[in-house]
Amino acid sequence: MIRTRIKFCGFTRPGDVRLAVELGVDALGFIFVPQSPRRLEMNQLDGLRAAVPPLVDVVALFMDIGGSRVAEVVRALRPTLLQFHGSENDAFCRSFGLPFIKTLPMGEGAEDPLSARKRYPSASAFLLDGHGPGQMGGRGERFDWNRIPALARPVFLAGGLTPSTVGQAIRAARPYAVDVSSGIESAPGLKDGEKMQQFVEEARRADRSNFE
């Protein structure tokens, strides 16, 4: 059976991190975008990082932030992956010595993802989200899951995912991974344990149905 990887994003509380790990989530996203309601301050990082055991990926998310700030977060958080949501170029994204995911917007006015892919030859994966160019993700904006092209890299699917839609998304698009933030929350940055568990269960159910 092919197993769809699961990334939960936008953590602000260590307890939510520990529950996600117990549920078998593969990657945890931490946001460092000043305008995001899920943004983190440096004094929060020790407690959050300590809640992550080995073999679970820690992803630091940025959007058009200076290199010195990215480097500061890398030193403090010790992420295993970086994720860039803005207009950062390939050279900037790879300059921190860590593998990176590049987000490609799929909303109105977005560039053809095949053209965008060519500008990021160093990307380890691409995340497709439903927002438009220059906008933040994490707003639950869905796009047509049948529009996903072959990008020659693992594809993370985001935008409009909830416990009730993730199964449909996996069956339609068969992505490498699904990425959710607002769809498992009671409020921005506050994860809902029941929704988290339901999301994982529905993703695994979809994996089994694809295998059958």
N, C-alpha and C positions, 0 to 999 in steps of 0.2 A: 504494500500500500504506500502510495506517495503521501507524505505528511506535509501539509501546508504549515509553514512556520507562522508563529503569532508574535506580533510586537504590540505591546501596550505602551502608550505614550502620554506624557504630561503628568508625571508623578510629582507630588509635593509632600507626601507623608510616608514615613518608613513602613508603617503598618500596611499600607496599600501595596508597597513593594514586596513585602514578605508574602502577602496573600497571592499576588501574581506569580511569584516563584513557586509556591505550593501548588498552584493550578497548572504548572508546567509551561508557562509562557517562556518563549525563547529569547526575547529581547525586551529591554525596558528603556523608554525614551525620556530624556530630561531636557527641558526647554530653556534656552538662554536667549530669548527674543524679548527685548524690553517691553514691547506693546502687547505681549501675550498675557492673558489672565493666569496662565500656568507657569509663568517665568519663575526662575529660581534665583536666589541670592547666594553668594558664596558661603555664608554662614549656615546654610541648610545642607551643604554637600556631604559633610562627614557622616551625618546620621543616615542619609539616603544611601550613600555608597556602602556603608557598613552592613546594610540590610541585603545586599546582593551577594549571593554565594558564588563560588567558582562555576564556570561553564554556562553562565547566563550573560548574554551580551549587554553591555551598557552603552547606550547611544546618546551622544550629546548633540543637540539640535540648535542650529544657528541660522540667522537670516540677515545678510548684509551687515555683519559686525566686523570690526577691525581685527586684524591678525593678532594684536597683543592681547585682546580680550579672549579670543579663542584659545591662545596658548595658555593663558591664565587658568581657564576652565580645564583644559587638558591636564595641566599639572595637578590641579586639586581633585578632579573627579576620576582621573585615570580611566577614561572610556576605552572601549575596544573598537568602537566605530564612531565616525562623525557623520552628521546629516546636514546638508545645506539646502535651504529653502529659497534663497534669493538669487541675485544676479552674479554670484561669485563665479569666477572662471575656473577652468580645470587646474591651472597652475596654483591658484590660491588654495583650492580644496585639497590638493595633494601635498601641500607644503608642510603639513603638520606631522607627517610621517605615520599616519594611520589610514586604514582603508576608509572610504567614504561612500555614502549613499547620496545621490543627487535627486532632488524632487523635481518632477516635471509637471507643471500645471496642465490640467485637462479641461478647464472651464472655458467660457467664452473668450475668444481672442487669443487663445494659447497657440504657441508654435507647434508645428507638426512634431510629435515626439521623435520620429526618426531623424529629423533634422537636428533637433536638440541633442540627441544621443551623440552625434558626431562631434559636438563641441566638448564632450566630457569623456575622452577615451580612457581616462584613468579611473573612472567610477567603478566601484565593485558591484553596485546595484543601482536600479532606478526605482523611485517611488512615484507612482502616479496618483495624483489627488485631484479632487473635483473643483478646486478653487481656480480663479483666473490668475493671469500673470501679475506679479507684484503683490498678491494677497497672501495672508497667512493661511496655513492649513488649520486643522482642528475644529472646523466649523460644521462638519457633517454634511458637506455638499457632495452629492452623488453625481457621477457621470455615467455614460453608457459603457458598461463593462465589456461589451462586444467590440469596442474600439481599440482594444489593447493590441499593439503591433508586436512583432518579434524584435526585441531590442538587443539580442545577443548578450544579455546580462540578466541576472535574477531580477524579477519584477515584484515590488511590494505594492499592494493595492490598498488605497485609502480613500476616504470620502464617502459619507453616508452609510458606514458600516455600523451595525447594531447587532444584538443577539438575534433579531428577527430577519436580518438581511444578509448576514455573513455567509450562511449556507448557500443562498442563491448566488452570491458573488463568487464563491469558490467553484461552484458547479459550472457557472457561465464562463469564467475567465481562467480558472486553474492557475492562479498566480503562485509564485514561489512563496510569498508571505502576504499576510493581511496585517494592516496597521490601524489601530483604533485609539481614539482619545475621548471625544465627547460622547460617543455611543455607549460608554461603560461608566458614565459619571452621574452623580446626583447634582453636582454643581461643578463649574470649571476647576480642575485640579483635585477634586474630591471624588475618588473612585467608589463605585457602588459594588460591594462584594457579590451580590446576587447576579448583577448584570455581567460582572467579570466571569463568574462561573458559567453562566448561560452561554456567553460568547464562546468560550473554549469548548463547551459541549457541542454547540451547533457547528463549529468549525470541524471538529473531529467526526461528527455525523456526516458532514458533507464529504470529507475525505473517504469515509467508508463507502458512501454511495457512488463516488467517482471510481473507486476501485472495483466495485461490483459491475 
